[in-house]
């Protein structure tokens, strides 16, 4: 099996993401474009945080063993 690519949308307000900093949350759960539910560390998207929050379509690469490799914003 080879590395996988997951496409998904995020719309997280800055206020909601603040719960990560307060220790109330550390995981993000969403549905990929292929219908799979994915859950990953909120730290993986911290680089995309703006004053408005985290919004956009993202592409995440994971290993065949479901380990995080990289993420980038598509739009």
C-alpha positions as CSV (number, residue, x, y, z in Angstrom):
1,X,0.0,0.0,0.0
2,X,1.2,3.5,-0.7
3,X,0.8,7.0,0.8
4,X,-2.7,8.4,0.6
5,X,-4.0,11.9,-0.2
6,X,-7.1,13.3,1.5
7,X,-8.9,16.4,0.4
8,X,-11.2,18.2,2.9
9,X,-12.7,21.6,3.7
10,X,-12.3,23.4,7.0
11,X,-14.3,26.3,8.4
12,X,-13.1,26.9,12.0
13,X,-13.5,30.3,13.6
14,X,-10.6,31.8,15.5
15,X,-12.7,31.6,18.6
16,X,-13.4,27.9,18.2
17,X,-9.7,27.2,17.4
18,X,-8.8,29.1,20.7
19,X,-10.2,26.1,22.6
20,X,-7.0,24.3,21.4
21,X,-4.8,26.8,23.2
22,X,-7.0,26.6,26.3
23,X,-6.5,22.8,26.4
24,X,-10.2,22.0,25.7
25,X,-9.5,20.3,22.4
26,X,-6.6,19.0,20.5
27,X,-8.1,17.0,17.6
28,X,-10.0,18.1,14.5
29,X,-12.6,15.7,13.0
30,X,-14.0,16.2,9.5
31,X,-15.2,14.4,6.4
32,X,-12.8,14.0,3.5
33,X,-14.2,14.5,-0.1
34,X,-14.3,10.7,-0.5
35,X,-16.6,10.4,2.5
36,X,-14.1,9.1,5.0
37,X,-14.1,10.6,8.5
38,X,-10.7,11.8,9.4
39,X,-9.3,13.0,12.7
40,X,-6.0,14.7,13.2
41,X,-4.1,16.9,15.6
42,X,-5.1,20.5,15.6
43,X,-1.4,21.3,15.5
44,X,-1.3,20.1,11.9
45,X,-3.3,23.2,10.7
46,X,-1.9,25.8,13.1
47,X,0.2,27.3,10.3
48,X,-3.0,28.3,8.5
49,X,-4.6,30.1,11.4
50,X,-5.5,33.8,10.8
51,X,-7.4,36.3,12.8
52,X,-10.6,35.0,11.2
53,X,-9.8,31.3,11.8
54,X,-8.9,28.5,9.5
55,X,-10.9,28.3,6.3
56,X,-10.3,26.6,2.9
57,X,-9.8,23.4,1.1
58,X,-6.8,21.3,2.2
59,X,-4.8,18.3,1.0
60,X,-3.3,16.1,3.6
61,X,-0.8,13.3,2.8
62,X,-0.6,10.3,5.1
63,X,1.3,7.1,5.0
64,X,-0.3,3.7,4.4
65,X,-0.2,3.3,8.2
66,X,-2.3,6.5,8.6
67,X,0.6,8.6,9.9
68,X,0.6,12.3,9.0
69,X,3.2,13.4,6.4
70,X,2.2,16.9,5.2
71,X,-0.7,19.3,4.6
72,X,-1.2,22.2,2.3
73,X,-4.1,24.6,1.5
74,X,-5.4,24.2,-2.0
75,X,-7.8,27.2,-2.0
